[in-house]
Amino acid sequence: MKPCLLHVVLVILYILLTTLPINTNSLTGDLVEPIDKPFVENYENKELNFITVGDWGYEGTEPGQTVTNQYKVAKAMEAWAQYYHDDFVLNTGDNFYISYVGDHEGVTSVDDPKWNRIWKGVYKGRLAEIPWYTIAGNHDWYNNITAQVDYSLNYDSRFFLPSTYYVRESYIGPDKTKIAWIHIDTDIFYYNSTDLEETEKIPLKQQLKKFGWDSLQAKEDKLKWIEDRLVEQQNSKWIIVVGHHPLVGLCAMQYYMVRLRPLFEKYRVAAYFSGHAHTLQLELAKLGQPVTYFLSGAGSRMEERCPGQDWGVPDKVLGFLHTTINDTVMTYEYVDSTTLEPKVVYKGHVYPRY
C-alpha cells in the first residue's frame, strides 16, 4: 500500500473509532459500579417540575382490556408534563417486563426492539423531549443490565443511566439553590442472594454473583458510598435519594434495607423516591423522622402494597407522582390514571433541610 493511501486509511479508522458508539455490551463491572463525581445541571428558572414514575415497562393487556395500563398512565403523564412544562422524569426502575408469552425480562442489548416499542413509542410530547433520570429495578437486572447503561452512554442520553449509582447536582434560579440527587441501586440491599431460589429470581442471583454484589462486603461498600455522598452534599438545600425498592412502612424492614433509613435520617435527607410496589403510597416526615418517603410504582401494573403507610390509594390503582421544587418548598400531587380521565387524589408539601 502506498504511504499516502495508508495515511488516508489510518485517518478514516481513527475517525470511526473515535466517533462511533462503543459497544459495551460485553463489559461488566465498570458499568455498574458507582460514579463519585456529580453530574451538574444549571437551570435559569427558580423551580423544577418533574414526574416520578416506576414499574412502567409492562405493555401487555389485562383480561378484557383494549387500552393498556401503560398507555393510560403515559397519556396522563403527557398531559401533566405539558401543563407544567416539566424538566425531567424521575424513573424509579423496572423499565422492561415480560409482557406476553415468549417475551423476555429487561432488555437483551442496545438493539432490543423494546427501546422503541415500550419507551420511545409510548411516551410522547414533552415526555419525549426531557431526560429520564433512571435507576435499575429487579426486572432490569433479570437480563442485561449493562445494556441499559450502554444505551444511556452511547445511544440516547435522555435515558440517563450512566451507572447504577450516581449523583446529580441541580442549581436553580439566580441564587443557585442547590439540590442534590443521589441515585442508588437497592437490589443489592433488598435481596438476600441465598434466598433467590425461585425460578423468576434465579437470573438475579446469577447477576449479583457475576458482578460480585452477592457478598456482605459488597453491601457494606455500597452503604459506605452512599454515606460518603451524603456527607459531601451537606451544603445542599435539598438532598433527595432515588431508589427502586420502597422504604414505606413495613417495606423498610426488608433485609439490608433496614440500614438505609437511619442513614437518611442522620444526614437529613428531605425525601426518598421509590417504586417496586405497584401502587401509590406515602410516609410523611414527622418529629424525629425528617424524611418523606414517596412510593410511585404504578406506571403499568397494580399489585403489592406496603403495610404501615400514612397514605395510599386503594388496590388496583394506576398512576404517578408530580412534584414542583423551589428554594422554599416542594409541593407534590399523586395522580390516579386508572381511567382515561385522570385525577389528583392526594396533595402535600415538604420543606427543605434548612
Buried (B, 14 or more C-beta within 10 A) or exposed (E): EEEEEEEEEEEEEEEEEEEEEEEBBEEBEEBBBBBEEBBEBEBEEEBBBBBBBBBBBBBBBEEEEEEBBBBBBBBBBBBBBEEBEBBBBBBBBBBBBBBEEEEBBBBBBBEBEBBEEBBBBBBBBBBBEBBBBBBBBBBBBBBBBBBBBBBBBBBBEBBBBBBBBBBBBBBBBEEEBBBBBBBBBBBBBBBEBEEBEEEEBEBBBBBBEBBBBBEEEBBEBBBEBBBEBBEBBEEBBBBBBBBBBBBBBEBBEBBBBEBBBEBBBEBBBBBBBBBBBBBBBBBEBEEEEBBBBBBBBBBBBBEEBBEBBBBBBEEEBBBBBBBBBBBEEBBBBBBBBBEEEBEEBBEBEBEBBE
